[in-house]
Amino acid sequence: FIKDEPFAAMWGDDIMIKVDKSKPTCLKQMMNYFEMYKPTAVLAASRVRREEINKYGCFEFEEKSKSKIPYQVKRLIEKPRPNEAPSLMANACRFILSSEVVDELEKKIKGKDSEIWLTDAIDRLIQNGKVVMAPPWIGSFWVPVGDPIRWLKANLLTALYTKQYRDKTKEILKNINKLQIS
């Protein structure tokens, strides 16, 4: 269905909240990198705290002096132990992928927990010499919503950054301690 066209993919339990309307969206910035450097894939990267890196894919980058491509990924590790993570740059679950990634996934090579992992397929391509980039972006921030607390945070932030909900949300937060919980 995609033939040889690159395409965008996003996980459903992560959102981007745009905070600077003058900047292009995260995906648009990624598409610009893809068009400029023609890598096999561009993945969004975001810094997280060490104690959270085990929830995400993690990037190890090529040394700047060894690569002409900015933010070139040397390895992609799915959910590493915090003390084994090569960086604190996490996969922010936005992807611009070439058909080469689909071809690799179609091999159906199973990884952790006998599942087929996109991160494993991308890392195999990297290890076989394909270029993958993981640049940061500006103008938006990433909010994973995979558990109730992060879901609540994402909804509050979305409401606070949306003009039509901002005042009502501030009022609710101001009076939250007055709510009856039964």
Secondary structure, 3 states (H helix, E strand, C coil): CCCCCCEEEECCCEEEEECCCCCCCHHHHHHHHHHHHCCCEEEEEEECCHHHHHHCEEEEECCHHHCCCCCEEEEEEECCCHHHCCCCEEEEEEEEECHHHHHHHCCCCCCHHHCCCHHHHHHHHHHCCCCEECCCCCCEEEEECCCHHHHHHHHHHHHHCCHHHHHHHHHHHHCHHHCCCC
